[in-house]
Amino acid sequence: MTDVVRAAGLRGLPALVAALGGDGDALLTGFGIPPSALESDDAVIPSAAAARALEAAAAACHCGDLGLRLAGQQNASVLGPLAIAIESSPTLGEALDCVRRFLFVHSPGLSVAEIADPESRPGVVGIRYAGSVPLSPQVADLGLGLLHRVTTLLAGGYGLRSVHLPHPPLAAVSRYTDYFGADVRFDQPAAVLRVPHTLAATPVTGGGNELLREVALDYMSSHFPAPGREVADRVRHLLTRALGSAPVDLAAIARQLRTHPRTLQRRLADERTTFEDLLDDVRRTAAHRLITQTDLPLSQVTAMVSLAEQSALSRAARRWFGEAPRDLRRAARP
């Protein structure tokens, strides 16, 4: 099946090309992309055509930093319904979790993930932007540039340490450092923003509308099943609802899905995950929200994430976040 992306991802490109002396509409048409599609929140186009159009525009306009320029003119709205969930999130951690889980709504071939720091510095993690195929240089600049811009719009300065890009500089290095406001390193294995591990606790300006966020997430869950992740998404949804109030063991979830536990395990394995991984991820998300956004006693947080003892929460928090729950809560309270 052809990999696709929302046409809105190129929104602003015709005007940018025109400002550089080219014909943006003609360029898009030459790659089979109707210029009107860019103003739609629903239209999709082949990802390969979008990448070729970006590279061709950069070459025709002699503009190596075209991807960065386009990213600087966009905002989260190009992501369609995902934008609502992002902007309604209370913290950057939960906003990035929305992106991680639902970026496939924008394009099934793109992904964002938190990784260990590529430079192995303590207190730093990486946010990796990747594709199902290697990213073209302009696509890497546009994607990572937009991720940086949206994060900045959500919370202002967020302590960006440095940037890794998987290609040589396409324009003066100073253009990159001016855009990101940080050191940029080229010809790296992946496109990565290196950020402080406390980023997840940073409040989103004007965010925190839990009702609107849940409506957006439910809409995407019901209307856009993740490719190859249908069972995993259903299990995640059931675990989220049951956490702290109902059994969250494999047998209980299998009963709700009217299947045998072994069958459920096999189906999850087919989707390259496990029940234990999904439960751990749901617990991590809930624990982070309860620790950083509430003043609930940690003993109550323990119960609300379906752990038996507070010591289990402490061990899990150190594994998830690199610090004890009390330290995580303290860091979230400036």
C-alpha atoms as one frame of an Amber mdcrd trajectory, in Angstrom:
protein
   0.000   0.000   0.000   1.266   3.497  -0.873   2.497   5.440   2.139   0.527
   8.670   2.495   0.664  11.920   4.445  -1.901  14.649   5.069  -1.578  17.270
   2.359  -1.763  19.919   5.100   1.822  18.987   5.926   2.845  21.086   2.893
   0.564  23.971   3.829   2.271  27.270   3.046   4.646  25.785   0.448   3.141
  27.516  -2.653   3.331  30.936  -1.017   6.889  30.283   0.179   7.987  29.191
  -3.318   6.299  32.259  -4.811   8.141  34.520  -2.358  11.389  32.933  -3.562
  10.545  33.675  -7.198   9.013  30.331  -8.237   5.579  28.989  -9.123   4.431
  26.885  -6.190   1.139  25.754  -7.702   2.819  24.554 -10.891   5.450  22.728
  -8.892   2.835  20.855  -6.844   0.778  20.033  -9.921   3.874  18.587 -11.567
   4.044  16.004  -8.794   0.327  15.201  -8.964  -0.562  17.251  -5.869  -3.635
  19.535  -6.236  -2.732  22.874  -4.623  -6.237  23.077  -3.129  -5.592  19.867
  -1.165  -3.175  21.718   1.110  -6.040  23.700   2.655  -8.006  20.563   3.523
  -7.655  18.836   6.886  -8.668  15.512   5.337  -6.893  15.248   1.964  -3.972
  12.836   1.769  -1.211  12.563  -0.828   1.565  10.028  -1.445   4.438  10.612
   0.967   6.969  10.095  -1.817   5.334  12.827  -3.923   5.410  15.222  -0.968
   9.104  14.526  -0.383   9.963  14.965  -4.068   8.022  18.237  -4.198   9.962
  19.607  -1.209  13.330  18.603  -2.652  12.426  19.981  -6.086  11.233  23.275
  -4.589  14.467  23.660  -2.624  16.546  22.987  -5.741  14.481  25.242  -8.048
  14.567  28.139  -5.581  18.216  27.584  -4.612  17.014  27.515  -1.009  18.755
  24.877   1.071  16.843  25.795   4.211  13.406  25.505   2.587  12.258  22.837
   5.080  13.196  25.023   8.028  11.495  28.054   6.488   8.292  26.118   5.927
   8.379  24.698   9.462   8.775  28.224  10.812   5.508  29.250   9.152   3.443
  26.279  10.353   1.927  25.220  13.663   0.174  22.188  15.132  -2.948  22.800
  13.011  -1.323  20.981  10.066  -1.672  17.771  12.134  -5.478  17.815  11.934
  -7.384  16.272  14.880  -4.102  15.432  16.603  -3.554  19.172  17.132  -6.564
  19.376  19.468  -5.231  16.617  21.712  -1.751  18.165  21.758  -2.881  21.677
  22.610  -5.312  20.442  25.300  -2.671  18.398  27.120  -1.615  19.654  30.560
   2.091  18.900  30.104   4.594  18.465  27.303   4.979  14.834  28.354   1.330
  14.111  27.683   1.386  16.179  24.481   4.337  14.136  23.206   2.555  10.959
  24.262  -0.347  11.997  22.012   2.100  12.528  19.148   3.808   9.198  19.794
   0.501   7.303  19.805  -1.345   9.106  17.030   1.144  10.583  14.563  -0.005
   7.822  12.215  -3.231   9.864  11.784  -1.050  12.453  10.020   1.045   9.831
   8.245   1.352   6.093   8.943   4.971   6.232   7.824   6.143   8.763  10.429
   6.905   8.260  14.114   8.097  10.177  17.160   9.653   8.325  20.100  11.577
   9.068  23.270  14.987   7.383  23.215  18.075   7.275  25.383  20.340  10.265
  24.898  22.514   9.606  21.797  25.396  11.304  23.609  24.827   9.421  26.890
  24.662  12.540  29.041  22.911  12.200  32.418  19.605  14.018  32.734  19.103
  14.179  28.951  16.838  12.147  26.643  16.273  12.174  22.905  13.061  12.811
  20.952  13.541  10.970  17.649  11.634  11.800  14.454  11.746   8.963  11.931
  10.053   7.464   8.893   9.341   3.972   7.641  11.906   4.786   4.934  14.928
   7.087   5.352  13.850  10.732   5.520  14.882  12.972   2.638  16.906  15.989
   3.847  14.117  18.549   3.407  11.574  16.220   5.044  13.910  15.745   8.020
  14.348  19.508   8.359  10.622  20.177   8.025   9.580  17.412  10.440  12.130
  18.089  13.171  11.765  21.837  12.651   7.998  21.598  13.120   8.383  19.410
  16.207  10.672  22.065  17.694   8.345  24.918  16.730   5.217  23.241  18.124
   7.003  22.428  21.387   8.158  26.034  21.658   4.663  27.360  20.953   3.230
  25.027  23.605   5.614  25.942  26.396   8.107  28.600  25.364  11.766  27.720
  25.905  12.063  24.047  26.773  15.781  23.620  27.420  16.804  22.133  24.069
  20.358  20.843  24.475  21.286  20.133  20.854  19.925  18.768  17.574  21.011
  15.780  15.481  20.235  15.656  11.758  20.889  12.665   9.458  22.319  14.689
   6.545  25.005  17.298   5.802  24.072  20.982   6.243  21.888  22.187   3.368
  22.518  25.848   4.169  24.883  27.794   6.408  25.249  26.077   9.790  24.322
  29.357  11.433  20.899  29.103   9.807  20.284  25.884  11.711  21.627  27.131
  15.017  19.588  30.329  14.717  16.410  28.353  14.011  16.811  25.837  16.834
  18.630  28.118  19.257  21.040  25.273  20.029  24.029  23.397  18.675  23.243
  21.300  15.583  25.235  18.218  14.579  25.009  16.751  11.104  25.428  13.326
   9.468  24.052  11.642  12.584  22.228   8.273  12.631  18.792   9.865  13.222
  16.866  13.137  13.486  16.771  13.870  17.234  16.053  16.730  19.623  18.145
  16.289  22.795  16.107  17.599  25.719  16.209  17.538  29.548  14.533  14.483
  31.051  12.325  16.863  33.059  10.714  18.070  29.811   7.715  15.801  30.375
   6.662  17.773  33.456   6.714  21.162  31.695   3.196  22.681  31.684   1.542
  23.466  28.346   0.558  27.137  28.175  -3.225  27.287  28.078  -3.469  23.483
  28.150  -5.062  21.199  30.702  -8.515  20.813  29.125  -8.821  17.117  29.967
 -12.357  16.816  28.567 -11.387  18.235  25.179  -8.229  16.119  25.123 -10.131
  12.909  25.857 -12.747  13.723  23.221  -9.989  14.192  20.640  -8.214  10.987
  21.678 -11.444   8.979  21.637 -12.262  10.371  18.189  -8.889   9.356  16.785
  -9.035   5.956  18.487 -12.453   5.176  16.997 -11.950   6.705  13.542  -8.285
   5.979  12.849  -7.204   2.530  14.039  -3.432   2.288  14.054  -2.134   0.222
  11.139  -1.340  -3.232  12.466  -2.195  -2.213  16.048  -5.943  -2.775  16.277
  -5.809  -5.300  19.139  -3.107  -3.411  21.026  -5.140  -0.207  20.894  -8.221
  -1.978  22.249  -6.191  -3.496  25.080  -4.646  -0.108  25.880  -8.104   1.477
  26.003  -9.451  -1.211  28.348  -6.397  -0.981  30.609  -6.697   2.797  30.831
 -10.337   2.503  31.878  -9.668  -0.285  34.395  -6.524   1.117  36.011  -7.058
   1.601  39.740 -10.670   0.438  39.706 -10.835  -3.037  38.155  -8.541  -6.012
  37.539  -5.824  -5.307  34.972  -4.478  -8.821  34.543  -4.360 -10.605  31.198
  -7.288 -12.905  31.999  -9.585  -9.999  32.925  -8.833  -8.069  29.731  -9.157
 -11.226  27.617 -12.634 -11.831  29.094 -13.715  -8.344  28.072 -12.488  -9.040
  24.546 -14.213 -12.439  24.596 -11.060 -14.315  23.730  -8.679 -16.743  25.425
  -5.626 -15.221  27.158  -3.244 -17.254  25.003  -5.034 -16.093  21.861  -4.765
 -12.496  23.035  -1.047 -12.949  23.696  -0.534 -14.354  20.185  -2.459 -11.490
  18.567  -0.439  -8.927  20.493   2.775 -10.684  19.474   1.632 -10.398  15.843
   1.445  -6.637  16.445   4.961  -6.677  17.917   4.007  -5.919  21.490   3.018
  -7.721  24.689   0.333  -7.328  27.326   3.007  -6.521  29.898   4.475  -3.742
  27.738   1.050  -2.170  27.213   0.198  -2.309  30.915   3.565  -0.808  31.815
   3.053   2.026  29.318  -0.463   2.794  30.599   0.812   2.794  34.185   3.710
   5.088  33.265   1.415   7.653  31.617  -1.061   7.623  34.520   1.671   7.753
  37.165   3.366  10.722  35.549   0.108  12.675  35.433  -0.840  11.841  39.030
   2.620  12.568  40.430   3.270  15.821  38.580  -0.217  17.319  38.347  -1.857
  16.376  41.648  -1.024  16.491  45.336  -2.457  13.037  46.013  -0.483  11.019
  48.574   1.891   8.631  46.856   0.143   5.742  48.581  -3.030   6.735  46.735
  -1.153   7.152  43.461   0.138   3.617  43.973  -3.402   2.267  44.228  -4.620
   4.330  41.271  -2.049   2.752  38.964  -2.894  -0.727  40.251   0.360  -1.395
  42.081   0.329  -3.287  45.380   2.982  -1.371  47.344   4.441   2.122  47.327
   7.900   0.607  47.013   6.775  -0.841  43.676   5.826   2.666  42.522   9.249
   3.972  43.586  11.058   1.247  41.650   8.888   1.798  38.591   9.356   5.588
  38.696  13.123   5.199  38.768  12.908   2.915  35.734  10.441   5.165  33.867
  11.709   8.628  34.756  15.151   8.136  36.269  14.162   9.481  39.691  11.988
   8.794  42.717   8.330   9.929  42.730   8.981  12.668  45.305  11.865  14.080
  43.248   9.720  13.988  40.101   6.920  15.849  41.913   9.374  18.401  43.291
  10.814  19.053  39.805   7.309  19.675  38.478   6.701  22.408  41.070   8.922
  25.392  40.159
